């Protein structure tokens, strides 16, 4: 930047480059001015725009506050630079907002990110899983939006798309496991059949979700609130207190298969929780549920239940009947 004796000026040959979404553009500066404040503010922006973007951003704001009416290439360039900075800044802020459980701001910022870039996969992943974090804290306000984001993210990943980074997850499979788990949890109350499908998917991936006892507890709950509740009610309505027939036996076999799936899920929950003191009360509750179903399926006997639990994790997870 040169300062002439008789007139202050921007150098006629400074070349400015800025990265915008999807393209690069360059602006050659050749404007003269006798306003030293204008030069000082712009120089502060120019000197900091690569290595100290926060300072550059404030300088750009100061410049535009004073000189927006100029409507020249400087104003146009700074407006575009600030818009690009704002987009990047929102992306930087989103994970922190989720970690702080500031869900209102996170979903507001996320909506702006996706308004600019509807297919930005990293934000879809983050907002999809944030719905689980919120819902597990009994905040259901964002569940509908989170489900939309999670499902879009799952579809994109399964189609081969890759986010800017996988972190905080360990990779593709880990991300899919957590997203399916989130969808399963968020749909458990409203649509247990869908929850069941998602939780079964989540448990197929080699991730921490596969080792999480809550995965199998939710799986048992989805079986119980979904197909078991429907089929057992239908059986009682049609065949209750009636002599057994081939048709009723077939219907009962289907109900019993669902009970066996619940027993399996509770056994996995108990086995995967180990001796962790944090899950002690849960283990007791799961043991009660398993024992009740086990006795129903084994003529009132508990024989074999302990061994079944001990071997639960060595068996493949059975599919949905």
N, C-alpha and C positions, 0 to 999 in steps of 0.2 A: 504494500500500500504506500503510494507516494503522496507527499504533501508539497504542493508547489508554492512558491513565494507569493504569487499574486492571486491564486485561486486554489481552493481545496478541491480535490477530485478523487474519484475512484479510478484506479488504474484501468486503462482501456482494454487490457488483455488478460485480466484475471479470468480463469476458467473454473466454473463451479459445476460439480457433479453431485447428483442426489439420487439415491435408490428409491424408487417407488414400486408399488405392488405390480409385479409382472414386467417391469421395463426399467431402462435407465434413460435419463435425459440430461442434457448439458445446457447451461445457460452462460453465454458470454456476456461479461459486464463491461459496459463502456459509457457509463453515465457520469457526467461531471456534476459537482454540487459545491456550493460554498457554505454548506451547513456542517460545522464541525461535529455537532451532536449526532447527526445522521451518520457521518463517517465512523465515529467512535462506536456507536451501537452496532453498526453492521460489521465493523472489524472484530468486535467482541464475539459476534455470532460466528463469523468466518474462521476465526482463530480456534474456536472451540468445537466446531460442528463434528469433527471426527473423534476427538479423544475426551471431550467433556460435554456430552450432549445435553446434560441438564442445564449447564450454564448457557450453552448455545440456544436452547429452547427459550429460556427466560429473555435472552437478548432479542430473539425473534419476536417474542410477545411484545417487548418494549418497542421494537421498531414498528410493528404493525399498529400498535396503539397510537403512535404519533404520525405515521406516514401512509396508512391504508388508503387514503384518498388519492395518493399518487397514481395508483392503478398501473404501475409499470412492471418491468420484468423482475425487479427486486421484490416487490410485494407479491407477485404471482409465485415466484420461487419460494419465498419464505412461507407462504400459505401452504404450498404443496409439501415443503419439508416438514412443517409442523404437523400436517395431517398424517404423514408417514410416521413421524415420531409418536404421535398419539396412538396409532394403530399398534406399533411395536410395544409401546408402554402398557397398553391394555393387556397384551399377551404376557408381558412380564409380570403384571400384577395379579392375574387370575389365580395362579396356584397359591399365592400367599393369602388371598382372600378366602379361598376354600380352607386352607390350613387353619386360618383364624376363625373359621365357621361364621364368617360374615356373608351369609348366603344371599341376602338381599342385594348387596353390592356385587357379589360374584356373578349372580345371574343377570344383573343389569349390565355389567362390563362384558360378560359373555355374549349377551344379545347384540351388543355393539360390534364385537369382534366378528360375529357370524353374519351380521348385516353387511359388513364390508367384504367378508370372505365366507360365503355360505358353506363351502366345503372344507373349511379349516379343521382338520381332523383332531388336532391336539385339543382344541377347545371343546369339541364334541365329547371326547373321552373324559376330559376333566369335569365337564358339567354333568355328564351321565353318571359318573361315579359319585359326584358331590350330592346327587339326589339320595343315594344310599346313606351317605354320612349324615345328611339332614334328617332323613326318615328314621334312622337308628337313634337319633336324638329327639324323636317324636315331633319333628317339624315336617309336615306333609305338604306345605305350601308349594314346593317346587317339584313334586313328584311327577306330575304330568309332563312338564317340560323336560325333566331329567330322563324320563323314559323315552321320549322322542329323541333326545340327543344320544342316549346309550344305544338305542336300536340303529340309528343312522351310523354311529361309529362302528358297531359290530358288522353291519352290512359292508361298510367301506373297507374294513380290515380284511374281511373274508373275501372281498373282491380283489385283494392284493395291494390296497393302498397302504402307505406307510406314513406315520406322523413325523413331525420335525424331530421328535425324540420319543423314546418309549418311557423314560423315567416319569413318574416314580415307580413304574412297573418294570419288570425284568426283561420284557420282550413281548413279542406278538402273542404267544400262548398265555402268558401271565396276564396281559391286558384283557384278552378275551375272557379268561376265567373270571376276573374281577367284574367285568361288565355284565356277563351273564348272571353272576351272583347278585349284582346290584339289581338287575331286572327282576330276578326271582324274588328277592326280598321286597321290592317295591310293589309287586303284583300279588303277593301272598294273600293279603286280605281281600282284595277285589276280584282276583281271578286266579285261584289256586291251581287250576289246570295249566295255565300259562306259566305260572311260577314253577310248577313241577318240571315242565320242559326245560326252562332256563337253568334251574338248579342241577338237573341231570347233565346238561351241557357243561356247566361250570365245573362239575366234579370230574369231567373226563380229561381235563388238561393237567399237565404235570406242573402244578403251582401250589402255593401255600393254601389256596382255597380247597384243594383236595385233602389237605391235612387239618382243615379247620372243623372242629366238632359241630359248630353252628350250621355249617353247610348241610350236614346230615340231619340235624334237628329240624331245620327248615324244610328239608326234603320229606321227613316224616309228617310234619305239619301240613305240607301241601297235599300229600297223599290222603291224609285224614280229612281235611276240609274240602278236598276236591272229589276225585273219583270214588273214594270209599264212602263218603257221606251220601253221594248220589245213588250209588249202586246198592248200598245197604238199605237205604230208605225205599228204593224201588223193590228190593227183594221182600221186605217186610210187608209192603202194600199189596204185593201180588201173591206171595207164597206164605206169609206168616200164618202160623197155626193151621197149616194145611198139610195133608199127607204128602210125603216126599214123592216126587215124580222125576223122570229123567230130565225134564225141563228145569224143574226147581233145583235139582242137584247141580246142573250145569251153571245156573245162576249163582248158587252158593259157592261153587268152586271159584268163580270170578271174584266174589267178595273175599274169600279166603286168600286168594292170591294177593289182593291188595293189603290184607292184614300182614301177610308175610313180607311184603315190601316195607311196611312200616316197622316191623320187627327188625328187619335188616338195617334200616336207616337209624333206628335208635341204637342198635348194637354198634354201628360205626361211630355214632356220636360219642357213646360211652368209651369205646376203645381209643379213639383219637384224642380224647381229653386227658387220658393217662391219669396222673395223680396230681394234676395242677390244682392247688388250693382255690384258685379263682373260679374254677368250674365245679367245685365240690357240690354245691346245692343243685346246680343243673344236672349233674350226674345222678344225684339221688332222684330227681324228678323224672329223668329219662329212664332210670332203672324201674321206677314204679310203672311207667307207661309200658315199657317193654314186657315186664312181668305179667301185667294184666292181659296183654295181647297173647303172650306166650302160653299162658294157662288156658286161654280160650281155645287156642289151636292144639293144645296137648292134654285135653281132658282134665284140666285143673292141676296138672303137674308142672313144677318148675324144673324138673330134671332136664339137663342138657343146656339150659340157658346160659350158664356161666361159660361153658366151653364154646358155645356159639358166639358169645361176645368176644372171647379171646381170639378167635380165628376170623373175626369179621373183616379185618383189613386185608387179609390174605386172599379173599374172594373177589372176583370181578364185581363191580357194581351192576346189579341187575337192571335191565331196561324197563321202561314203562310198559305195563301189560297192554 
